[in-house]
């Protein structure tokens, strides 16, 4: 992508409305724009990051055996009347009427709708287990939308829903998502800690929130400090192994961890004092097992091996991609801007032409840009005629992991500089060496 032809509206000044660093940096880097309170557009740079986050989430959902579909944002109130949540959900639900005066709503979550899909076609235990997910916009009319897309009114959610014949089966489905979440957050460059949590309006008894420790987090959390070093399940984890996944779950829930709603002071005080971590955190995922809470009132049942009908046991599993992007920034930035983990960086490499219009600089940058693009890298080429200082500041701000800098002096001796955004380390090398480093 040539910057001269791209749309990346950088802000020079710090926006006054932004209270936390991720919100400030997302606005300054031209990633998002607020359209009305708590409702955002994702501008091209932000959209690239969001797509990469979603690709990792999708990959891990698929690995764990979940199947993607797509459900609408607008739902009929009737479904919610069946489960009893239409009245219970309160003011957070945006209620709408269509031209026939039929009550509709902008979905805050999809338990009812997916249960309706399930009951319309699954009739036998032989079709279980089943886990259906989508990545879709939601709307919750939050009392206090704030911190940009961290807590917005319209936001994206990956929501998965599992169906099993028995409670034991449902627990295995829960463990699959538990392990998939550990892998997902790890691939996003984050250490997320599963904590016993309250179930709120979703319901059920078993629930974990996945929390990233950050001073700007909205939740107050308490946990054992050894979470920081626990091993993440590997890529070859067998998601069909009941014992294997139970062992992962047991290991990750053996240490004390709870949000303030579930906090047990006595149990926490039993942790040796030096191992206690009392901190703030960002909730990036939340999983629930709620048994037959929706299947019973909505009549979602299958025929079991005993020939009788059974209400299915369900769970639901949410991740917030539009919250994850600022959460990653909270965890990874410096005074100059964002430092993206390679897995979600909007571009792999930025090529900086320090003197656009200078033939040798232009030729060198074109050569590097073409070679790296051909090798499948996402390259941003800063071919604008801005001052070199502005270009460096922009490259640091948008946090692309590698900068290749071509200035007249180095180029005259066939060289460029390669800068690592995270460490700031700079290396001078031949043009060929710079290309080969990233093509290999
Ligand atoms: C689980 C999937 C649910 O809604 N039903 C379907 C269950 N869970 S939840 O905890 O309420 O939300 C899941 C995740 O969505 C993100 N999230 C938000 N992100 C940005 N702005 C918001 N206002 C917002 N509300 C929820 C969080 O990551 C949460 O863990």
Boltz pocket constraint, residues with backbone or C-beta under 6 A from the ligand:
constraints:
  - pocket:
      binder: B
      contacts: [[A, 108], [A, 109], [A, 110], [A, 111], [A, 140], [A, 142], [A, 149], [A, 150], [A, 151], [A, 152], [A, 153], [A, 154], [A, 155], [A, 156], [A, 157], [A, 158], [A, 159], [A, 160], [A, 202], [A, 283], [A, 284], [A, 285], [A, 286], [A, 287], [A, 288], [A, 316], [A, 317], [A, 318], [A, 319], [A, 320], [A, 321], [A, 322], [A, 323]]
      max_distance: 6.0
